[in-house]
Every structure is written in structure tokens, then in C-alpha cells.
């Protein structure tokens, strides 16, 4: 019998028995059927790992479920999700299950690697995935995969498409192997029941740094998006931002063991890194958003060249703008914008159009701080504000509520100098 048929049978059985996911008690407090972790459990679950950014060459992830927070939900109800989370590499499956089951985050950690370095191949990548199951949906025994979207995989076996690759069953573990020949920005997601699992939150950004990194003769920071040979993709700060939409109907139905008609797709939240404005400008690892740890706040000094690594894993096109600052697109879908003959194809724009599954590498130079321009102040001092936002008014609200919301964040240009950025999406408070 097919996996989908087994899942349907279990769902029908639970429905006929009058049982829903909201009524499945698994110990502790219940939020829509999923046990709420105590503060001590959550502290233990994240000890020694970074939920925001993980550098290679070896990464350990687990797949499970959890909840996130979205403003305007009736009664403040958390939203059920599937997701990945970064974990220590030394723990057994049973230890991982005890510490991390039910602690998914959205999006998954940003992953960063370095371009392959032949003939030594010293930058080979291994990503270990452990499937802990879905405690909020004990009737489901879905496998999970890691599919590196847009990556030029030499063999299908490691591509994460379950029909031709490896899918990881519940309480099992598998290590995917990659040899990163091409620098640029990609995205990764689960490809098992992918329409459902992508919408439910098993998504994030992954990028490959070029071998040119470290060469300060082309650009002073020695940081580059691509092997450009002339410093044209050099940058001082970088921010990875995943564009997505959330149709809460699917999430609520999944939690209550109900079917959704995906052809009726009608998202009511529009997110950047799993958050909506004003959540987007809260710092990374903000304690009020434990399952949405990745900020989209862009903080910089005047004159900094800022790289935006953008990817769209929603099902709609999005048009993003940054009024007051010109943007230059230097890469698309992990490809430097140059012709085979070497002609420069980079372009300036005030509107970025991004379709589903597309990625862009975008540079802008921050203006100098201007005391006469609107802004604010925080622990780092005074700053000017520019809004990076969707041009659609509908996508700038939270479930249709009044006021600013949705797919928007702030670019803050400070009067006082910020320190050198240590990692992508680092925030200063």
C-alpha cells in the first residue's frame, strides 16, 4: 500500500473515533495538541547550537514539528508547523528525540559553505538529517528529505527528491553529501509531499562562498558573493532573507487532521524569515519568538556595501522595493550575471521581481547618516530608517488587519559605527 494511502487510513480511523490532534495528550501542557516545552527544556534543546546561521562543512539537522507566533491570530493561537532545527552532531537518535522533538523552527537555520577546492576537495559538505516524527500528528509517519533547490548535483542520489533519491523514515538518520562547485545563493527544503511540507515550513536559505573570499586587494573586506575577479560583488555586510507566504487554513487543518484543497490557495500572511512586520525587526534569537529566531533587520554604517541573499519559496511572485536606495542585482539563481564572453549583465533596479523558487544576490550602498531624515535610536545610537518591503498593499498587512505588517523590514543606517559583522543576519541591540 502507498504511503499516502496509509496516512489517509489513519486519518479516517481517528475521525471515526472522534479523536483529533488537539486531543492527543503526550504529557505536559497542551497547545493545539503539542506539548509546550518548559524554559529549562528549551534551554537544553538549543545549548551549543546556533539556530540562525550554521557554517560547514558538517551540519546536523532534525525534522519535527512545532508552533510559531503570528500577530492577529484569534486568541493568540500559535500556528502549527513542520520544520528543521540545528542539533549537536554527537547525540543519538533517542537523545535527539528527548531534547528536540516538537521544537521545530521556521525557517530552518541559514547554511553557509565554501566553494569546492580541487584537487583536495577540502570543502566537501555533509548534512545529516534525523527524522524525529511529528508529535502533533502521531497518525502521520512521513519521511523527510533535504533538497538543495537549484544546486547542480552530479548524481540524483543526494538530491533529496524521494522518487530517485533517499528519503529518511521516522526515527532514522541519513547523511547527504555535496561537492559545492558553484558559489551563490540557493535554498533548501523537504521534497517529500513537498506541496504540503514546504507550506508547513520545512524551508531555508543555503549559500556557497567563492574561493575568492579573503582577497583584500579587490575589495577591502575580502568578502564576495562570487568569483568576480574585479571586486564588483564585494560586500561589508550580508543578510539572508527568505520570502514566503502562509495560508493558515492549511496549518490549522493539518493540526486538526483535516484535508485542505491546495488549488484554493489563499495566503493571509506574507513573511520574511518566517516573521511578519513588526516581528521582522526584532533581533535574531529574540526570546519572544523562540521558534522564529532569524531576524530580517538590516543594520549598517553609512557607506557600507550590503549584500542581500534573497530567495522565494512561496507559491506567488513578489515584488520587493527599497525606496530611497538603489539596488544592483549581481547574481540570479546562484549565477554571476556575466555572459559567457565576460560581458557585465548586472543591473540597477528599484523593484525586484521574484517568482517561486527564484534567488537573487543584490547589493546596495548605504547612504550616510542624515540627522534630518526620519529614524529612531536604540542602544547603538541614532539611525535613519529605509523600508525594504513588498510593493503590494495586500502583502503589507497581517491577515487583513489595519496598520503596517506583512512582508516588510527596516534598513537602519547608524550615526555611530557598528562593529564588523561576525556572521549573516547578526543583529545589534
Secondary structure as UniProt FT lines:
FT   HELIX           3..16
FT   TURN            17..18
FT   HELIX           21..23
FT   STRAND          30..31
FT   TURN            32..33
FT   STRAND          34..35
FT   HELIX           39..46
FT   TURN            47..48
FT   STRAND          53..55
FT   STRAND          58..68
FT   TURN            71..72
FT   HELIX           74..76
FT   STRAND          79..86
FT   TURN            89..90
FT   HELIX           93..100
FT   TURN            101..102
FT   STRAND          110..114
FT   TURN            118..123
FT   STRAND          125..131
FT   HELIX           135..137
FT   TURN            138..139
FT   STRAND          147..149
FT   HELIX           156..158
FT   TURN            162..164
FT   TURN            170..171
FT   STRAND          173..178
FT   STRAND          184..189
FT   TURN            192..193
FT   HELIX           194..200
FT   STRAND          203..209
FT   TURN            211..214
FT   TURN            216..218
FT   TURN            220..221
FT   TURN            232..233
FT   STRAND          237..246
FT   HELIX           248..255
FT   TURN            256..257
FT   HELIX           262..264
FT   STRAND          269..272
FT   TURN            273..274
FT   TURN            277..278
FT   HELIX           279..281
FT   TURN            284..285
FT   HELIX           287..289
FT   TURN            290..291
FT   STRAND          298..301
FT   TURN            302..303
FT   STRAND          305..312
FT   STRAND          318..322
FT   TURN            323..324
FT   STRAND          327..332
FT   TURN            340..341
FT   STRAND          347..349
FT   STRAND          351..354
FT   TURN            356..357
FT   STRAND          359..365
FT   TURN            371..372
FT   STRAND          375..378
FT   TURN            379..380
FT   STRAND          381..390
FT   HELIX           393..396
FT   TURN            399..400
FT   STRAND          408..414
FT   TURN            424..425
//
